Amino acid sequence: MKASEVIRRYKDGERDFRRVSLRGESFKRQNLAGADFSEADIRGTNFTHAYLIGAKLVGAKAGLQRRWATFLVIISWLLSAWSGIFSIWTSLIVGIIFEQIKPPNIIKVIFVPVFLIVLAVFLIVTIRKNLAAGFGVVAIAGAGAVAIAGASAIAGAAAIAGAGAAAIAGAVAGTLDVAVAFAFAVAIAGAGAGAGAIVFAIAGAGALDVAIAIAIAIAGAYIGWRGLAGDEKHAWVRTFALEFAATKGTSFYNANLTDADFTGATLKNTDLRKANLTRTRWHQAKKLDRTRPGKTYLKDAKIQQLLITLQGQNQNLDYQSLPGVNLQGANLADASFIGTDLNEANLQDADLSRAKLVQTQLDEADLTGATLTGATIEDWNITSHTQLQGVRCKYVFMRLPTEADQNPRRKPDNWEEAFEDGDFADFIKPIVDTLDLYHNQGVDPRAIAISFKQLAENNPDAQLEIVAMEKRGEDKFLLRAATAPEANHSQLNAEYFTTYNEIKALAEAEVQKLIAEKDSRIASLENMVETALRRPSFYAQTYQNQGDTMSNAPKRINKNEIRGGTFGGGFINADTVSADHIGGDTYNYAPEQQQNLADAAAEIQQLLQQLEQTYPDATAIEKQSALAVTLQQEIKQNPTLRARLKNALKEGGIEALKVLFAPIGIPIEMVRGWIEAEA
């Protein structure tokens, strides 16, 4: 079928082009999204810059057309024959030199063994190490020959050394010639064509040089074979051979193959350079190792095999760059993906049991139906765009054990408990895309407070909202803030830390002046940072984001999660606070405790009303800061309120404080710290 006919039918709404012959046709820059070319013959077809999103090429046959394959094989044989010509040329040069200078017989006797030894060492070193090492041997041998020639009294010694160099150069050139020709022939037409290259290499040699020609041909063929097999020592052969073998083959150069399906397709001699291979399916594809991958993830032979077989159990894939790979249904149990980029990857129904997903990048990755039981997810990067529907998971580990800390921090904490169906996604799903401000040394709470407030003022459209604070190690601190979806996190991060470092460098008087220019509510955020640094283990306010959905009882986690009102949403009407209800669950308190809670709620309500009148036009951050500062001062200065809160805490524990402060977004542990500080 002609390309023009396919394009016409496609524009008319047809998408079924299965089993058609499109050999040698051109679809350059054409939109063929969603077209079905399953089992089609696309040898020599040009899809350069084509738009093939969601296209099906299941079982399609790509590569070279027969006439081009035949032509290129003949070229490879002719190239191989040059190695025999090199042998003749070498013999001629040596013969002429010896005829002219007529050296003593002893020199003739020594020359041949030395030449053969150097040649043998060159071939062995090149095969076992690489071409550069082989050249090194030849260079050393040549230098030695020149040195001996210079010191020799034998007439024509320099010429004899030159003859030796010429012989070695011819042998080296012949070896490289056969290596490339063999790899070229095999890449085009298989082992039979490669054998032909060896025959031509030997046939081109003179009768006296047959033994040497055979050695050179076999060594060259071995180098070519190892290069095609992915041996890094001879990668240059593979690159050179595949580049030329893909000439006139099927071209997907710079094509958009997002979500395209090549299941079972034959792809030898196909150009995939610069193609968009996001979530492209390669399961059971044939001859994928004979494509021209360019800088795509297919350049790695190990990744090719993983995508073809979908068997990655126990594999180490740490720090690989694999954005957009399609591993749907893959067996990745016990695999390690530490620091690996899997953004936009298709991991649907993949088995990631006990996998190490430490610092793994999973933005826009699709884990729908994946199995994560026993996986280690320390500092993995998931976002609101990560698909977690239907994830099967009984438990996970939040830390990778080290010699210093063997505790893997299992979730759920109780080793006898397990997540129910659907619980894990609720437990781990992030709140929103967040701006993570990680301080790795010399944490200065005051500088943090000033810098963040200034960042919020300078970037109102970013809608910055602090959602979590976390102490890490002895002197590290993470401030996490929600942002508007379109916010530039890189720019915000750079601006924040520029301000932060400048403030840290200021003298005390300058810092005080800067605070005076702002307002006293900076002290609230500073206080919260200091509290988080003193008490790194806080009760989470929103269990579905970072806590435990296994029960309604509070469970400790290592984050001060202050989403749910803090620094956002304005003031909550305290009339809704009931002494009998906590977060929607009903509790039966003693009458005395109910009275304590009711009286405390009334006092807090008065504070809320006063603040609403004082700051009617304040932003959410400013209101929350003022509320925190005022509450802290009121607890410190009002003995009646302090006594009521202290009694409520004593009689009802942390749940009693939640009655009062969870609805208005004040971290419970912070309030408890204020109460205990005044005890």
Secondary structure, DSSP 8 states (H G I E B T S, - for coil): --HHHHHHHHHTT--B-TT-B-TT-B-TT-B-TT-B-TT-B-TT-B-TT-B-TT-B-TT-B-S--HHHHHHHHHHHHHHHHHHHHHHHHHHHHHHHHHHHH---HHHHHHHHHHHHHHHHHHHHHHHHT-HHHHHHHHHHHHHHHHHHHHH--STTHHHHHHHHHHHHHHHHHHHHHHHHHHHHHHHHH-HHHHHHHHHHHHHTS-GGGHHHHHHHHHHHHHHHHHHHTT-GGGHHHHHHHHHHHTTTS-B-TT-B-TT-B-TT-B-TT-B-TT-B-TT-B-TT-BSGGGSB-TTSGGGSHHHHHHHHH-B-TT-B-TT-B-TT-B-TT-B-TT-B-TT-B-TT-B-TT-B-TT-B-TT-B-TT-B-TT-B-TT-B-TT-B--TTSB-TT-B-S-EESS---SS-----EESSSTT----TTHHHHHH--SS-EEEEEE-SS--HHHHHHHHHHHHHH-GGG--EEEEEEEETTTEEEEEEE--TT--HHHHHHHHHHHHHHHHTS-HHHHHHHHHHS-TTHHHHHHHHHHHHH---EE-S-HHHHS--S-SS--EESSEE--SSTTSS----GGG--TTEETTEE----HHHHHHHHHHHHHHHHHHHHHHHH-TT--HHHHHHHHHHHHHHHHHH-HHHHHHHHHHHHHHHHHHHHHHHGGGT--HHHHHHHHHHT-
